[in-house]
Amino acid sequence: MPHPFATVMALAEHDWDIGPAARSLGLGRDAAEAQFLRSIRQLHRWYEEGPVGQTRYLDKSESQQNAENWTAA
């Protein structure tokens, strides 16, 4: 089976039409439909996990933090 990214790209290249996208990947329509759904779900799952590593989102802007640090010093 093609990689999920390649599968979704094939769909996009064929204007999201399952028939031509399936033929371009050498898949039958039924197998392709299952593969397309599986690929879209898998890519969604990969990218919904959020940031990787110890990335932290701040409540205050950098300017506000600098002003508070400057007044505390």
N, C-alpha and C positions, 0 to 999 in steps of 0.2 A: 504494500500500500504506500502511496506517496506521503511525504511529510505533511503535517497539517497546514503549514504555511504554503507549500506548493499547491495543496488542494484549494485553499481559499483564494490564492492568486489565480488559479485556473478559472474559478467561478467569476472573479472580478474581471478577468480578461474577456470573458464571454458574456458580459453584462448580466451576470447572475442567472444565466439560463442553464439549467442543469444538463439538458441534452448535449449541447455542444461541449460543455466543460467535461462531461463524462467521456465523450468520444476522444477529446484531446488527451485524457489521462489513460485511455484504453480500458475504461471500466464500463460495465453494463449499467443501465439506468438505476436498477434497484440497488445494486452494490454501491453505486456512486452516491445515491441519495443518503444512504446510511453513512458512507465515508464523509460526505460533506457535513452532515450534522455532527458527527463525532469530532471532526476537525475544528469546527466552529466552537463547539463546547470546550474542547481541549485548549484551544488558544485563549478563550475567555477565562478559563480556570487559571492558566499560567499568568495572565496579565492582571487578574483581579486581586492577586495576593498582596499587591502594594509594593512599597519600596524594599529594596534588598539591603541588608546590612543594618547599621545602627543609625540610619537617617532619622533625624528628629525634626519635627515641625515646631516652629517657635510661635508663641502667643504674641510676642512683641516684635516690632520691626527692628532692624539693626540700628536705625537712627534713635529709636526710643531706648534701646539697650545702652547705646553709647552715651546718651544724655544722662541716664541713671547712673552709669558707671562713673561719669565725669563728676557728677554732684556728690557721689559717695566718697570720692577720693580726697 
